[in-house]
Amino acid sequence: MYIRNRFRHLLLLLGFLVITLDIAAEIRLPRLIGDNVVLQRDQELNVWGWASPGERIRIQIAGESLRTRADEDGNWSVTLPSQPAGGPFTMTLKGENTIEVENIVFGDVWVCSGQSNMTVWLERVKEIYGEEIAAADYPMIREFFVPTMTELSGPREDFPEGDWKVVTPESVMDMSAIGYFFARRLHETYDIPVGIINTAVGGTPIEAWTSAEGLRDFADLQETIRRNSDPEFLAKLNAPRTGGGQNSGPPPVTDQGLIEEWYSPDYEPQGWQNFYIPGYWEDQGVHDLNGTVWFRREIDIPEGWVGKELKLFMGRIVDADVMYVNGEEIGNITYQYPPRRYTVPTGLLKEGKNLLTVRVTNQGGKGGFVPDKTYVLTDGQDSMDLKGTWQYKVGEVYQPRSWGGGGGFFFSAQNQPAALYNAMVAPIERFGVTGFNWYQGESNVGKAQEYYDLLPALIRDWRENFDQGELPFLTVQLANFQDATYLPVESQWAVLRDAQLQSLQLPNTGLAVATDIGEWNDIHPLNKLDVAERLALEARRLAYGEDELVSSGPLFRSAVVDGDRIRIQFDRVGEGLTTTDGLAPQYFAVAGYDRDYHWAEAKIEGDEVVAWSEDVPNPRYVRYAWADNPFGANLTNHTGLPASPFQSDDQVAEKDALWQGKQAGVVLTYDDALAGQLDRVIPLLDSLNLKASFYLTAAFPGFQSRIEDWRRAARNGHELGNHTLYHPCDASGPGREWVAANNDLSQYTIEGLLREIDVTNSLLQALDGETERTFAYTCGDTATADGSFKDALRERFTAARGTSPGLDTPASADLYNLHTYVANGHSAEDMIAWIERAKKENALITLLFHGVGGGHGINVSGEAHRELIEYLYQDQDEVWVTTLRDAVRQMTQQKETTK
């Protein structure tokens, strides 16, 4: 028996191997290249796939005949020559088997990604887009929907499922509303096929959509990626959970409403209380309840509705609900965001009294019925308003959760860094595309400041990985959401919108502003058509050569202080600034150095907005539409599109006044990327909102081990300057015996030094995104073995700081060897005296620090440094404390105006 079983097992195994070999021998294409595919027009395309090792493959399409051969691992690829827009075509692949891919067209392919607002399909908004859906007969528009999946171990090479769908009134219901409307606009404008790759997942953060390599500068995320890819961690994560006893079936029913069948017409209600729908139960006398609450109402049905199929709209419900009519369940939704639209089947309603019952489950926050939504019963012609008084009763109260002592943790794979990129973007990298649409950010609002770095990192990452140049990247700025506010406030939503605005500093990027089409009570606003149209406008400008198209509302460019007012300049002015309602510009706020914002009066003067407030006689900062829901913001141009919210930060200059109209300019500089500067100096400066220039030597440990901290310093307004890669000093002079031979500047060539400088510039640009930068001579030395390299810096830097003490003015300054006072053992009184001299001479003074409170041979005490900083903070009415980059800008502007 044992021998027979072993022989039988061997036959099964051999059979499996034969089947496996047969499958491996077949030509296989990636999921993206299938029937109805849209291939990118007007560029050479990579067509790839898999086959048995060494298999020869012939490909025919659009008159092209191509040949290739699979490598030893079974991979093959071939380059398809550029094709114009058109089709349909059939592609035939022949090897050991034959494949035909039908109904191929060449056109433009756009990747639509992000979170739930990008995934919202047309079925969810069918009530407002019924005509558009009925007319959706576009055989040249197709969508490839990427199913939700994650991968922690690394990038996948293909999708396990998915295919291209041609747009019809039936198929479009399951397509991205924004993706479809965007594609339709481009197709109608340019008469070309358009393909949409819809790869988005609700509730996911941006870091999940960025590759591991794209997150290389984020140390904490890199550590998470390393943990997630560790086989031992994955084994523990995937291990089956064990309980303390035997599986005894489904959990017992503990909801009293289910036990007593409160949904039944035969149930006689007792102890129910009144409740007004819509509304939240926390606002109607039920405090901090997580659990289930039942709602019921009797309604009178007219005779004409009997025997009809009706539609029941119950707005939106937080979090989950089950809907009953006359005791029959007609539907349920398990989370808060979808609209509640239920069908009441024919024959369920009767003339006269009928019972509606809703069981609502809430896990946290306010539970109940979202206001300002539709609550009606309708036959399509007549409607019954369901808003008003219902009765409620609590069915079950959930015990507060305890998060301590259990030893476990919550793990969401789709929220892990790189997890969605690996599974849902990496398989697209080799596919030719026109550009990207990105609608995401809601899940990052809690740490909005990080988005200033995360969004540019994703944009660069996708462009590098797709390797098709600087592809257009279009971002939807977060829509207005939550309660309107009537005083200037801090807002994480506004911070994230500003980060999205700042991403426009990267080339070939666009922004669709949506702060006028959101809904205060819905994170998923229904108006997807206008969002898509605004994305299409930016696409027309960036991807289709309509350079003169005014494709958005006004975008903040700069601002200057003019006495007690701030003058604000904009890009995308078009035919002139105006407002959407004909009133004066609203929602501007100004602040002084204390950053205490007050509402400002504002008016349009030409292409500028002038803002002022009697409460802020010396304005220094300005904001616009800075709130979660900036209701009433009304600035626009002739397009009617809204101006983007913005904050000026330190971008406000003083009109026609040296040193911002003060007695002196003061620049604090710190050299050598020392840890003490990050841990002691920057926190002190940030606490007083003072800015400085930090000259970083990129090979030093204090730079390499603290990259994220330096990135954060740049985000807070400090300048990151170039102090070379290895900090070479001239060892040929007296007192320089300490200089290592490989760091001897006198043995360098100018070309070699510039290579190190360029490497450092590239590293710094990756941190702060800046292209304008200043340089600091190492040890004050300005020459290599080839002679002075000062002139060679002019193409790379706006200025260079030396080490000779002295003051500078616009008329006298040598911008490529600016004077500097080196602080070394000096008291606060010494340093303040230098600054007082600069005030008398209306000059710029630059101070250089190495160690502060230790950490370097050239040092000042922490106490002396603190006294100096506090003096500068208190003396800001007379001195302008700034970065060297900004001081040089002002000197250059002043010199130009006095010619």
C-alpha positions in Angstrom: 0.0 0.0 0.0 2.8 2.4 0.9 4.6 1.8 -2.4 1.4 2.2 -4.4 0.6 5.5 -2.7 4.1 6.8 -3.3 3.9 5.8 -7.0 0.5 7.6 -7.3 1.9 10.7 -5.6 4.9 10.7 -8.1 2.5 10.5 -11.1 0.5 13.4 -9.8 3.7 15.4 -9.3 4.9 14.6 -12.8 1.6 15.7 -14.2 1.7 18.9 -12.3 5.2 19.6 -13.6 4.1 18.9 -17.2 1.2 21.3 -16.8 3.5 23.9 -15.3 6.0 23.6 -18.1 3.2 23.9 -20.7 2.0 27.1 -19.0 5.6 28.5 -18.8 6.1 27.9 -22.5 3.3 30.1 -23.5 3.8 33.7 -24.5 2.3 35.9 -21.9 1.6 39.7 -22.0 1.2 42.0 -19.0 -2.4 42.7 -18.0 -2.1 46.3 -19.3 -1.6 45.0 -22.8 -4.9 43.4 -23.6 -8.0 43.8 -25.6 -9.2 47.4 -25.9 -5.9 48.8 -24.7 -4.9 52.4 -25.4 -1.2 52.6 -26.4 0.6 55.9 -26.1 0.8 57.7 -29.4 3.7 59.5 -30.9 6.5 57.8 -29.0 8.5 54.6 -29.2 6.8 52.0 -27.0 8.1 49.1 -24.9 6.1 46.0 -25.5 7.1 43.2 -23.1 6.1 40.0 -21.6 7.2 36.4 -20.7 7.7 33.2 -22.5 9.9 30.0 -22.1 13.6 30.8 -22.1 15.0 31.3 -25.6 11.6 31.3 -27.2 11.4 33.3 -30.5 8.5 35.7 -30.8 7.1 37.5 -33.8 4.8 40.5 -33.4 2.7 42.2 -36.0 0.7 45.4 -35.4 -0.3 48.5 -37.5 1.9 47.4 -40.4 4.9 46.8 -38.2 6.6 43.3 -38.0 8.9 42.8 -35.1 10.9 39.9 -33.8 12.5 39.2 -30.4 13.6 36.3 -28.2 13.1 35.6 -24.6 16.2 35.6 -22.4 17.3 32.8 -20.1 14.8 33.9 -17.5 11.9 34.0 -19.9 11.6 37.8 -20.2 11.3 39.5 -23.5 10.7 43.0 -24.8 10.6 44.8 -28.1 10.4 48.4 -29.2 7.4 49.4 -31.2 8.1 52.4 -33.5 6.1 55.6 -32.8 2.5 55.5 -34.1 0.1 58.4 -34.6 -3.3 58.5 -32.9 -5.8 56.1 -34.4 -7.1 52.5 -34.6 -8.5 50.1 -34.0 -5.7 47.5 -34.7 -5.1 43.9 -33.8 -1.7 42.8 -32.5 -0.7 39.2 -33.2 2.1 37.5 -31.3 3.4 34.1 -32.4 5.8 31.8 -30.7 5.1 28.4 -29.4 1.6 29.7 -29.0 -0.3 32.5 -30.7 -2.0 35.5 -29.0 -4.2 38.1 -30.6 -4.9 41.4 -28.8 -7.9 43.1 -30.4 -9.4 46.6 -30.6 -6.1 48.4 -29.9 -6.0 52.2 -30.4 -3.2 54.7 -30.1 -3.9 57.8 -28.1 -3.0 59.4 -24.8 -2.8 57.5 -21.5 -3.2 59.2 -18.2 -2.6 57.6 -14.8 -5.2 58.7 -12.2 -4.2 58.0 -8.7 -4.6 59.0 -5.1 -7.4 58.2 -2.6 -11.1 58.0 -2.5 -12.0 61.2 -4.3 -10.2 59.8 -7.3 -11.9 56.4 -7.0 -15.5 57.7 -6.7 -17.3 56.1 -9.6 -20.1 57.6 -11.6 -22.7 55.3 -10.0 -22.1 57.3 -6.8 -23.1 60.5 -8.5 -25.6 59.3 -11.0 -28.4 61.5 -9.7 -26.6 64.7 -10.8 -25.0 63.3 -13.9 -27.8 61.3 -15.4 -27.7 63.0 -18.8 -23.9 62.6 -19.0 -24.2 58.9 -18.2 -26.9 58.3 -20.7 -24.8 60.0 -23.4 -21.5 58.1 -22.5 -21.0 56.3 -25.8 -17.3 56.8 -26.5 -15.6 53.8 -28.0 -12.3 55.8 -28.1 -12.3 56.3 -24.3 -11.2 53.4 -22.2 -10.3 52.7 -18.5 -8.1 50.2 -16.9 -9.1 49.8 -13.2 -6.4 48.5 -10.9 -7.9 46.5 -8.1 -6.8 47.3 -4.5 -3.8 45.3 -3.5 -0.6 45.7 -1.4 2.9 44.4 -1.5 5.4 44.8 1.3 8.3 42.8 0.0 9.0 44.8 -3.1 7.7 45.9 -6.6 5.5 43.5 -8.5 6.0 43.0 -12.2 2.4 42.6 -13.2 -1.2 42.9 -12.0 -3.0 39.6 -11.1 -6.2 40.8 -12.8 -7.7 43.8 -14.7 -8.7 44.7 -18.2 -9.5 47.7 -20.3 -13.2 48.7 -20.5 -14.6 50.8 -23.4 -16.9 53.6 -22.3 -20.6 52.8 -22.7 -23.6 54.0 -20.7 -23.5 50.7 -18.8 -19.7 50.4 -18.2 -19.1 54.0 -17.3 -21.1 53.6 -14.1 -18.1 51.7 -12.6 -15.5 54.1 -13.8 -13.8 57.0 -12.0 -16.0 60.0 -12.3 -13.1 62.4 -12.5 -11.1 60.1 -14.8 -14.0 59.8 -17.2 -14.9 63.5 -17.4 -11.2 64.3 -17.8 -10.8 61.9 -20.6 -14.0 63.0 -22.3 -12.8 66.7 -22.3 -9.5 65.8 -23.9 -11.1 63.4 -26.4 -13.6 66.0 -27.5 -11.0 68.8 -27.6 -8.3 66.9 -29.6 -10.3 64.1 -31.3 -7.9 61.4 -30.0 -8.4 58.2 -28.1 -7.8 58.6 -24.3 -7.0 55.9 -21.9 -7.3 56.2 -18.1 -5.4 53.9 -15.7 -7.4 54.2 -12.4 -5.1 53.2 -9.6 -6.4 54.7 -6.3 -7.4 53.5 -2.9 -9.6 55.4 -0.3 -8.1 56.4 3.0 -4.5 55.9 2.0 -1.4 58.2 2.7 1.0 59.5 0.1 3.9 57.6 1.4 2.1 54.3 0.5 2.2 55.5 -3.1 5.9 56.3 -3.2 8.5 53.7 -3.9 11.1 52.7 -1.4 13.8 54.4 -3.4 11.6 57.6 -3.6 11.5 57.6 0.2 15.2 57.3 0.6 15.5 60.7 2.4 12.9 59.8 5.0 14.8 57.9 7.7 11.7 56.9 9.7 9.9 55.6 6.6 13.0 53.7 5.5 13.1 52.0 8.8 9.4 50.9 8.5 10.1 49.6 5.0 13.0 47.5 6.3 10.9 46.1 9.0 8.0 45.3 6.7 10.2 43.5 4.2 11.9 41.4 6.9 10.8 37.7 6.5 10.5 37.1 10.2 8.3 40.1 10.7 6.1 39.1 7.7 5.8 35.6 9.1 4.6 36.9 12.4 2.2 39.3 10.7 0.7 36.5 8.6 0.6 33.9 11.3 -2.9 32.8 12.2 -4.3 34.4 15.3 -5.1 31.9 18.1 -7.7 32.3 20.7 -8.2 30.7 24.1 -10.8 28.2 23.3 -12.8 26.4 20.6 -14.6 28.1 17.8 -18.2 28.3 19.1 -19.8 29.8 16.0 -21.0 33.4 15.5 -20.9 35.8 18.4 -24.0 36.1 20.4 -26.5 38.8 19.5 -26.2 41.6 22.1 -28.2 44.4 20.4 -31.5 44.7 22.2 -33.1 45.9 19.0 -32.2 42.8 17.2 -33.3 40.6 20.1 -36.7 42.2 20.3 -37.0 42.9 16.6 -37.6 46.6 16.8 -37.9 46.7 13.0 -41.0 44.6 13.0 -44.5 46.1 12.4 -45.7 43.9 15.2 -43.3 45.4 17.8 -45.0 47.8 20.2 -42.5 50.6 21.0 -41.9 51.6 24.6 -39.5 54.2 26.0 -38.6 55.7 22.6 -37.7 59.5 22.5 -37.9 62.1 19.8 -35.1 62.9 17.5 -34.8 65.3 14.6 -33.3 64.0 11.4 -30.9 65.1 10.0 -28.6 65.5 13.0 -26.1 63.8 15.3 -27.2 62.2 18.6 -24.4 63.9 20.5 -26.1 67.1 19.6 -29.5 65.9 20.7 -28.9 64.7 24.3 -27.0 61.5 23.8 -23.4 62.1 25.0 -20.3 60.1 23.8 -22.2 57.0 22.8 -20.5 54.5 20.6 -22.8 51.6 19.8 -26.1 51.1 18.0 -29.1 53.5 18.0 -32.4 52.6 16.3 -34.7 55.2 14.6 -38.3 54.6 13.5 -41.0 56.6 11.8 -44.5 55.9 10.5 -45.4 57.5 7.2 -48.6 57.6 5.2 -48.3 56.3 1.6 -50.6 57.7 -1.0 -52.7 55.3 -3.1 -50.8 56.2 -6.3 -47.5 54.8 -4.8 -48.9 51.4 -4.0 -47.5 48.7 -6.3 -44.6 50.9 -7.4 -40.9 50.6 -6.9 -39.7 53.6 -5.0 -36.4 55.2 -4.1 -35.5 55.9 -0.5 -32.7 58.5 0.0 -31.4 58.7 3.6 -28.5 61.2 3.0 -25.3 60.1 4.7 -25.1 58.2 7.9 -22.2 57.9 10.4 -21.0 55.2 10.4 -23.0 52.2 9.3 -26.7 51.4 8.8 -29.3 48.8 8.1 -32.5 50.0 6.5 -35.9 48.3 7.0 -39.3 49.0 5.5 -42.3 47.3 7.1 -40.0 44.9 8.8 -38.0 43.9 5.6 -34.4 44.8 5.2 -33.9 46.6 2.0 -30.2 47.4 2.2 -27.2 48.3 4.3 -23.9 50.2 4.0 -21.0 49.4 6.3 -19.1 52.8 6.4 -20.0 56.4 6.5 -19.1 57.9 3.1 -21.5 56.5 0.5 -24.8 58.2 -0.1 -27.7 56.1 1.3 -29.8 55.3 -1.8 -32.1 52.3 -1.4 -34.7 50.7 -3.6 -38.1 49.9 -2.0 -39.3 46.8 -3.9 -42.6 46.7 -5.6 -45.3 45.4 -3.3 -43.6 46.2 0.0 -45.4 49.4 0.7 -49.2 49.5 1.3 -51.7 52.3 1.3 -51.8 54.2 4.6 -49.4 53.6 7.5 -46.0 52.2 6.7 -43.0 51.8 9.0 -39.4 53.0 8.3 -36.7 51.7 10.7 -32.9 52.4 10.6 -30.3 50.7 12.8 -27.3 53.0 13.0 -23.9 51.8 14.2 -21.2 54.3 15.3 -17.7 53.4 16.4 -16.4 56.8 17.3 -17.1 60.6 17.1 -20.5 61.9 16.3 -23.0 59.3 15.2 -26.2 60.0 13.2 -27.5 61.6 10.0 -25.4 64.2 8.2 -27.1 67.5 7.7 -27.7 69.2 4.3 -28.2 66.0 2.5 -31.3 64.5 0.7 -33.8 62.6 2.9 -36.8 61.7 0.8 -39.0 58.9 -0.5 -39.8 59.3 -4.2 -41.4 57.6 -7.2 -39.3 59.8 -9.5 -42.0 62.4 -9.9 -43.4 63.2 -6.4 -41.4 63.1 -3.2 -42.1 62.8 0.5 -39.7 64.8 2.7 -38.4 62.5 5.5 -36.7 65.3 7.5 -38.3 66.0 10.8 -39.2 64.2 14.0 -38.4 60.5 14.3 -38.2 58.3 17.5 -35.0 56.7 18.7 -33.8 54.1 21.2 -30.4 52.8 22.1 -29.9 49.2 21.1 -26.4 48.6 22.4 -23.6 50.5 24.1 -20.0 49.6 23.2 -17.5 49.5 26.0 -14.6 52.0 25.6 -11.7 50.4 23.9 -8.5 49.8 25.9 -5.3 50.3 23.8 -2.8 49.3 26.5 -1.6 46.0 27.9 -2.6 43.8 25.1 0.8 43.5 23.4 -0.7 43.8 19.9 -0.9 46.6 17.4 -3.0 47.7 14.5 -1.4 47.1 11.1 -2.9 48.3 7.9 -0.9 47.1 4.9 -2.4 49.7 2.5 -1.1 52.5 4.7 2.5 51.2 4.8 5.2 53.1 3.0 5.7 51.9 -0.6 3.1 49.1 -0.2 0.6 50.5 -2.8 3.4 51.7 -5.1 4.8 48.2 -5.2 1.5 46.6 -6.0 -0.5 49.2 -7.9 2.0 51.5 -9.7 5.2 49.5 -10.3 3.6 47.3 -13.0 2.7 50.5 -15.0 6.3 51.8 -15.1 7.2 50.3 -18.5 3.9 51.4 -20.0 3.9 54.6 -22.1 1.8 57.4 -20.6 1.1 61.1 -21.2 1.0 62.2 -17.5 -0.4 61.9 -14.1 -3.5 63.1 -12.2 -3.2 63.1 -8.4 -6.0 63.6 -5.9 -4.9 62.8 -2.5 -4.0 64.4 0.8 -7.0 64.0 3.2 -5.2 61.1 4.9 -2.1 63.2 5.5 -3.8 66.2 7.0 -2.9 65.1 10.5 0.8 65.7 9.6 0.3 68.3 6.9 3.8 69.9 7.3 5.4 66.7 6.1 3.5 67.0 2.8 5.9 69.9 1.7 8.5 67.1 1.4 6.4 64.1 0.6 4.6 65.4 -2.5 7.8 66.6 -4.3 9.4 63.3 -3.4 6.5 61.4 -5.0 6.6 63.5 -8.2 10.3 63.0 -8.6 10.0 59.3 -7.8 7.3 58.6 -10.4 9.1 60.5 -13.1 12.4 58.7 -12.4 10.7 55.3 -12.3 8.6 55.8 -15.5 11.7 57.1 -17.2 9.8 59.1 -19.8 11.1 62.6 -18.9 9.4 65.2 -16.8 5.9 63.9 -17.4 3.1 66.4 -16.6 1.9 66.0 -13.0 -1.4 67.5 -12.1 -2.6 67.8 -8.5 -6.1 68.5 -7.2 -5.9 70.8 -4.3 -8.0 69.7 -1.4 -11.6 70.9 -1.5 -13.2 73.0 1.3 -14.5 70.8 4.1 -15.9 71.0 7.6 -17.3 73.9 9.5 -16.8 77.5 8.2 -14.9 79.8 10.6 -15.4 83.5 11.1 -12.1 84.4 12.7 -8.6 83.8 11.3 -7.5 80.3 12.4 -4.7 77.8 12.0 -5.6 75.0 9.7 -4.0 71.7 8.8 -6.1 71.6 5.7 -4.7 75.0 4.7 -1.2 73.9 5.4 -1.6 70.8 3.1 -3.2 73.0 0.4 -0.1 75.3 0.6 2.2 72.3 0.3 0.3 71.3 -2.9 0.6 74.9 -4.1 4.4 74.8 -3.4 4.8 71.7 -5.5 4.3 74.0 -8.6 8.0 74.9 -8.0 8.8 71.6 -9.8 8.8 71.8 -13.6 5.8 70.7 -15.6 3.4 70.6 -12.7 -0.2 71.9 -12.5 -2.9 72.5 -9.8 -6.6 72.3 -9.9 -8.0 74.4 -7.1 -11.2 73.1 -5.6 -11.9 75.3 -2.6 -15.2 76.5 -4.0 -16.8 73.1 -4.9 -16.4 71.1 -1.7 -19.1 70.3 0.8 -18.8 71.2 4.5 -20.4 67.9 5.5 -18.8 65.5 3.0 -15.2 64.7 2.4 -16.3 63.3 -0.9 -18.0 66.3 -2.7 -20.3 65.2 -5.5 -19.1 67.8 -8.0 -16.5 65.7 -9.9 -17.2 67.3 -13.3 -15.7 70.7 -12.4 -12.6 69.0 -10.8 -12.0 67.1 -14.1 -12.5 70.1 -16.2 -9.9 72.0 -14.2 -7.5 69.2 -14.5 -8.1 69.1 -18.2 -7.3 72.9 -18.5 -4.0 72.3 -16.8 -3.4 69.3 -19.1 -4.1 71.4 -22.1 -1.5 73.9 -21.0 1.2 71.5 -20.0 0.8 68.4 -22.2 -0.9 69.8 -25.3 1.1 73.0 -26.0 -1.6 75.6 -25.2 1.0 77.8 -23.5 -1.1 81.0 -23.5 -4.1 79.3 -21.9 -5.1 80.8 -18.6 -5.8 77.4 -17.0 -6.4 78.3 -13.4 -7.4 81.1 -11.1 -4.7 83.5 -9.7 -1.7 82.0 -8.0 0.4 83.9 -5.4 3.7 85.1 -6.6 5.1 87.7 -4.1 4.2 90.4 -1.7 5.8 93.7 -0.6 5.2 95.9 2.5 4.1 99.4 1.5 3.9 101.3 4.7 0.9 99.9 6.7 -0.2 97.8 3.7 0.9 94.7 1.9 0.8 94.6 -1.9 0.3 91.1 -3.3 1.3 90.0 -6.8 -0.1 87.0 -8.7 0.6 84.8 -11.6 -2.3 83.6 -13.9 -3.9 87.0 -13.8 -5.3 86.6 -17.3 -7.4 89.6 -18.3 -7.3 91.0 -14.8 -8.1 90.2 -11.2 -11.8 90.3 -10.1 -14.1 88.6 -7.6 -16.7 86.0 -8.1 -19.5 88.1 -6.5 -18.5 91.7 -7.5 -17.6 92.6 -3.9 -14.2 93.5 -2.5 -11.8 90.6 -2.0 -12.6 88.6 1.1 -10.8 86.2 3.4 -7.4 88.1 3.5 -5.6 88.3 6.8 -2.5 90.1 7.8 -0.1 89.8 10.8 3.0 91.5 12.2 6.1 89.8 13.5 4.0 88.1 16.2 2.1 86.2 13.5 -1.2 87.2 15.2 -3.5 87.3 12.2 -6.4 89.8 11.8 -8.9 90.0 9.1 -7.8 92.5 6.5 -9.6 94.9 4.2 -8.6 94.4 0.6 -9.0 95.9 -2.8 -7.8 95.2 -6.3 -5.4 97.7 -7.8 -4.5 96.7 -11.3 -2.9 93.2 -11.1 -2.3 93.5 -7.4 -4.4 93.1 -4.2 -3.7 95.6 -1.5 -4.5 94.3 2.1 -4.4 96.2 5.4 -5.8 96.2 8.9 -6.1 98.9 11.5 -5.2 96.2 14.1 -1.8 95.5 12.3 0.0 98.9 11.8 3.2 97.1 10.7 2.2 94.1 8.6 4.7 91.5 7.7 2.7 88.4 6.7 -0.4 87.8 4.6 -2.7 84.9 4.1 -5.7 84.2 1.9 -8.4 81.6 2.3 -6.5 80.0 5.2 -9.0 77.7 6.8 -10.5 74.2 6.5 -13.5 75.6 4.7 -12.7 79.2 3.5 -16.3 80.0 2.9 -16.5 83.5 1.3 -13.1 83.5 -0.4 -13.9 85.2 -3.7 -10.7 86.2 -5.6 -10.6 85.1 -9.3 -9.7 86.2 -12.8 -11.7 86.3 -16.0 -12.0 82.5 -16.0 -14.1 82.5 -12.8 -11.7 79.9 -11.3 -10.8 80.4 -7.7 -7.5 81.8 -6.6 -5.4 79.3 -4.6 -5.1 79.7 -0.9 -1.7 80.9 0.2 0.5 82.2 3.0 3.4 84.5 2.4 5.7 83.3 5.1 8.9 85.3 4.7 8.4 86.1 1.1 7.2 89.7 1.9 9.7 92.3 0.9 9.8 96.0 1.9 8.9 98.3 -1.0 11.9 100.5 -2.1 13.7 100.3 1.3 17.1 98.9 2.2 17.0 96.2 4.9 13.2 96.2 4.8 13.3 99.8 5.9 15.3 99.1 9.0 18.7 100.3 10.2 20.7 97.2 9.4 20.6 93.8 7.9 21.8 90.9 10.1 22.7 87.5 8.8 23.6 84.6 11.2 25.6 81.9 9.5 26.5 78.5 11.0 29.2 76.2 9.4 30.0 72.5 9.2 26.6 70.8 9.7 27.1 70.3 13.5 24.6 68.4 15.6 24.6 71.2 18.1 23.2 73.5 15.5 20.2 71.2 14.9 19.7 70.4 18.6 20.3 73.8 20.2 20.5 76.6 17.7 17.6 75.9 15.3 15.0 75.2 18.1 16.0 78.6 19.6 15.7 80.4 16.3 12.4 78.7 15.4 10.9 79.6 18.8 11.4 83.3 18.0 10.8 83.0 14.2 14.3 84.1 13.2 16.0 82.7 10.1 19.6 81.9 9.5 22.0 80.4 6.9 23.5 77.0 7.6 26.5 76.0 5.4 26.6 72.3 5.1 29.5 70.0 4.2 27.8 67.0 2.7 30.3 64.4 3.6 30.3 65.3 7.3 28.4 62.9 9.7 26.3 65.8 10.9 24.8 66.1 7.5 24.6 62.4 6.5 23.0 61.2 9.7 20.5 64.1 10.1 19.2 64.6 6.6 15.5 64.8 7.7 16.4 67.4 10.3 18.1 69.6 7.7 15.1 69.1 5.4 12.9 70.3 8.2 15.1 73.3 8.8 14.8 74.3 5.2 11.0 73.9 5.4 11.0 76.3 8.4 12.7 79.0 6.3 16.4 78.5 7.0 18.9 78.6 4.1 20.9 75.6 3.3 24.2 76.8 1.9 27.0 75.0 0.1 30.2 74.4 2.2 31.7 71.8 -0.3 31.7 68.0 -0.1 34.8 67.3 2.0 35.7 70.8 3.4 39.1 71.2 1.8 41.5 73.9 3.3 44.8 75.2 2.0 47.5 73.3 3.9 50.4 75.3 2.5 50.2 78.2 4.9 51.4 78.5 8.5 49.2 76.9 11.2 47.5 74.5 8.7 49.5 71.4 9.7 46.2 69.8 10.8 44.8 69.7 7.3 44.8 66.1 5.9 46.7 65.5 2.7 43.6 64.4 0.8 41.8 67.6 1.9 44.6 70.0 0.9 42.9 72.6 -1.2 46.3 73.7 -2.6 46.5 70.3 -4.3 43.0 70.5 -5.9 42.2 71.6 -9.4 39.4 74.1 -10.0 37.6 71.4 -12.0 37.9 68.9 -9.2 36.6 71.3 -6.6 33.7 72.3 -8.8 32.7 68.7 -9.1 32.5 68.4 -5.3 30.6 71.7 -5.2 28.1 70.4 -7.8 27.5 67.1 -5.9 26.7 69.1 -2.8 24.4 71.4 -4.7 22.5 68.4 -6.0 22.2 66.9 -2.5 21.0 70.3 -1.1 18.4 70.7 -3.9 17.0 67.3 -3.1 16.4 68.6 0.4 15.0 72.0 -0.2 14.1 72.2 -3.9 16.0 75.4 -4.2 18.1 76.4 -7.3 19.3 79.7 -5.9 22.0 79.3 -3.2 25.0 81.0 -1.6 28.5 79.5 -0.9 30.9 79.8 2.0 34.6 79.5 1.5 36.1 76.7 3.6 38.7 78.2 5.9 38.2 81.4 4.0 40.4 80.0 1.2 39.6 81.1 -2.4 42.2 79.4 -4.5 43.3 75.9 -5.6 46.5 74.9 -7.4 45.1 76.4 -10.5 44.5 79.8 -8.8 41.4 81.6 -7.7 38.1 79.8 -8.2 36.0 82.8 -7.2 34.9 83.7 -10.8 33.9 80.0 -11.4 31.3 80.4 -8.6 29.3 83.0 -10.4 27.4 80.5 -12.6 26.5 78.4 -9.5 25.8 80.9 -6.7 24.3 84.3 -6.1 27.0 85.1 -3.5 29.9 83.7 -1.5 30.8 84.4 2.1 34.4 85.0 3.2 35.9 85.2 6.7 37.3 88.8 6.8 35.6 91.0 9.3 33.7 94.1 8.1 30.4 95.5 6.9 28.8 95.5 3.5 26.5 97.8 1.7 24.9 97.5 -1.8 27.4 99.9 -3.2 30.5 98.4 -1.7 29.8 94.7 -1.4 31.9 92.1 -3.2 29.1 89.6 -3.5 31.6 86.8 -4.0 33.7 87.5 -0.9 31.3 89.1 1.6 32.7 90.2 5.0 32.0 88.1 8.1 32.7 88.4 11.8 33.8 85.0 13.1 32.5 84.5 16.6 35.0 82.6 18.8 34.9 83.0 22.5 33.2 86.4 22.2 30.7 87.6 24.7 27.1 88.7 23.8 28.2 92.3 24.5 31.0 92.0 21.9 28.6 90.7 19.2 25.9 93.2 20.0 28.5 96.0 19.6 29.3 94.7 16.1 25.6 95.0 15.2 25.2 98.4 16.8 28.0 99.6 14.5 26.1 98.1 11.5 23.0 100.0 12.5 24.9 103.3 12.6 26.3 102.7 9.1 23.0 101.3 7.6 25.0 98.2 6.6 24.8 94.4 6.4 26.6 92.5 9.0 27.2 88.7 8.7 28.2 86.6 11.7 29.8 83.2 11.6 29.4 80.5 14.2 30.8 77.0 14.4 30.3 75.5 17.9 27.6 76.9 20.1 27.9 75.7 23.6 30.6 73.2 22.5 31.1 70.7 19.7 33.8 72.6 17.8 37.2 74.1 18.5 35.9 77.5 17.4 33.1 78.1 19.9 30.9 80.6 21.7 29.1 79.8 24.9 25.4 78.8 24.7 24.6 81.7 27.1 26.3 84.3 25.0 24.6 83.0 21.8 21.2 83.0 23.5 21.6 86.6 24.8 22.5 87.7 21.2 19.5 86.0 19.7 17.1 87.5 22.3 18.6 90.9 21.6 17.9 90.5 17.9 14.4 89.3 18.6 13.7 92.4 20.7 15.4 94.7 18.3 13.5 93.7 15.1 12.0 97.1 14.7 15.5 98.3 13.9 17.3 95.3 12.4 16.2 92.9 9.7 17.4 89.3 10.6 17.4 87.3 7.5 19.3 84.7 5.4 22.3 85.5 3.3 20.4 84.6 0.2 17.6 87.1 1.0 20.0 89.8 2.0 21.9 89.4 -1.3 18.6 89.6 -3.2 17.8 92.9 -1.5 21.3 94.4 -2.1 21.0 93.4 -5.7 17.6 95.0 -6.1 18.7 98.1 -4.3 21.7 98.5 -6.5 19.6 98.2 -9.6 17.1 100.8 -8.4 19.8 103.3 -7.6 21.6 103.1 -11.0 
